[in-house]
Amino acid sequence: MEMLFGLVIAAIVGVLIGKDATSRGMSGIGWGLFSFLICIVAVPIYLVVRKPRIA
């Protein structure tokens, strides 16, 4: 049960980061997969390297 909960949380984080990366002109699929697979490392890295939002 705990593993399923962790996978659901990782999938949600991956989708949200993927959408945000796409809106900023970055690779949404790449960042989404990276954050899903290695969530604990990818989220802080994404927050540091993300570009400003495209208007």
CYANA upper distance limits for C-alpha pairs under 8 A (distance plus 0.5 A):
  1 MET  CA      5 PHE  CA      6.84
  2 GLU  CA      6 GLY  CA      6.71
  3 MET  CA      7 LEU  CA      6.71
  4 LEU  CA      8 VAL  CA      6.71
  5 PHE  CA      9 ILE  CA      6.77
  6 GLY  CA     10 ALA  CA      6.61
  7 LEU  CA     11 ALA  CA      6.54
  8 VAL  CA     12 ILE  CA      6.72
  9 ILE  CA     13 VAL  CA      6.70
 10 ALA  CA     14 GLY  CA      6.52
 10 ALA  CA     35 SER  CA      7.98
 10 ALA  CA     36 PHE  CA      5.61
 10 ALA  CA     37 LEU  CA      8.22
 10 ALA  CA     39 CYS  CA      6.93
 11 ALA  CA     15 VAL  CA      6.68
 11 ALA  CA     36 PHE  CA      6.22
 12 ILE  CA     16 LEU  CA      6.71
 13 VAL  CA     17 ILE  CA      6.56
 13 VAL  CA     32 GLY  CA      8.36
 13 VAL  CA     35 SER  CA      7.55
 13 VAL  CA     36 PHE  CA      7.34
 13 VAL  CA     39 CYS  CA      8.31
 14 GLY  CA     18 GLY  CA      6.44
 14 GLY  CA     31 TRP  CA      7.98
 14 GLY  CA     32 GLY  CA      4.81
 14 GLY  CA     33 LEU  CA      6.83
 14 GLY  CA     34 PHE  CA      8.15
 14 GLY  CA     35 SER  CA      5.69
 14 GLY  CA     36 PHE  CA      5.22
 14 GLY  CA     39 CYS  CA      8.40
 15 VAL  CA     19 LYS  CA      6.67
 15 VAL  CA     32 GLY  CA      6.30
 16 LEU  CA     20 ASP  CA      6.68
 16 LEU  CA     32 GLY  CA      8.13
 17 ILE  CA     21 ALA  CA      6.43
 17 ILE  CA     28 GLY  CA      7.82
 17 ILE  CA     31 TRP  CA      7.18
 17 ILE  CA     32 GLY  CA      6.17
 17 ILE  CA     35 SER  CA      7.85
 18 GLY  CA     22 THR  CA      6.69
 18 GLY  CA     27 SER  CA      8.09
 18 GLY  CA     28 GLY  CA      4.57
 18 GLY  CA     29 ILE  CA      6.35
 18 GLY  CA     30 GLY  CA      8.06
 18 GLY  CA     31 TRP  CA      6.15
 18 GLY  CA     32 GLY  CA      4.70
 18 GLY  CA     33 LEU  CA      8.41
 19 LYS  CA     23 SER  CA      6.79
 19 LYS  CA     28 GLY  CA      6.54
 19 LYS  CA     32 GLY  CA      8.44
 20 ASP  CA     24 ARG  CA      6.86
 20 ASP  CA     28 GLY  CA      7.82
 21 ALA  CA     25 GLY  CA      6.90
 21 ALA  CA     26 MET  CA      5.49
 21 ALA  CA     27 SER  CA      6.70
 21 ALA  CA     28 GLY  CA      5.38
 21 ALA  CA     31 TRP  CA      7.43
 21 ALA  CA     50 ARG  CA      7.85
 22 THR  CA     26 MET  CA      5.80
 22 THR  CA     27 SER  CA      6.50
 22 THR  CA     28 GLY  CA      5.09
 23 SER  CA     53 ARG  CA      6.99
 23 SER  CA     54 ILE  CA      7.10
 24 ARG  CA     50 ARG  CA      8.10
 24 ARG  CA     51 LYS  CA      6.49
 24 ARG  CA     52 PRO  CA      6.73
 24 ARG  CA     53 ARG  CA      5.07
 24 ARG  CA     54 ILE  CA      5.89
 25 GLY  CA     51 LYS  CA      8.22
 25 GLY  CA     53 ARG  CA      8.30
 25 GLY  CA     54 ILE  CA      7.45
 26 MET  CA     50 ARG  CA      8.50
 26 MET  CA     51 LYS  CA      8.19
 27 SER  CA     31 TRP  CA      6.69
 28 GLY  CA     32 GLY  CA      6.30
 29 ILE  CA     33 LEU  CA      6.56
 30 GLY  CA     34 PHE  CA      6.56
 31 TRP  CA     35 SER  CA      6.44
 31 TRP  CA     46 TYR  CA      8.27
 32 GLY  CA     36 PHE  CA      6.60
 33 LEU  CA     37 LEU  CA      6.57
 34 PHE  CA     38 ILE  CA      6.43
 34 PHE  CA     39 CYS  CA      7.82
 34 PHE  CA     42 ALA  CA      6.84
 35 SER  CA     39 CYS  CA      5.02
 35 SER  CA     40 ILE  CA      8.33
 35 SER  CA     41 VAL  CA      8.18
 35 SER  CA     42 ALA  CA      5.36
 35 SER  CA     43 VAL  CA      6.67
 38 ILE  CA     42 ALA  CA      6.33
 39 CYS  CA     43 VAL  CA      6.50
 40 ILE  CA     44 PRO  CA      8.07
 41 VAL  CA     45 ILE  CA      7.07
 42 ALA  CA     46 TYR  CA      6.46
 43 VAL  CA     47 LEU  CA      6.74
 44 PRO  CA     48 VAL  CA      6.89
 45 ILE  CA     49 VAL  CA      6.77
 46 TYR  CA     50 ARG  CA      6.12
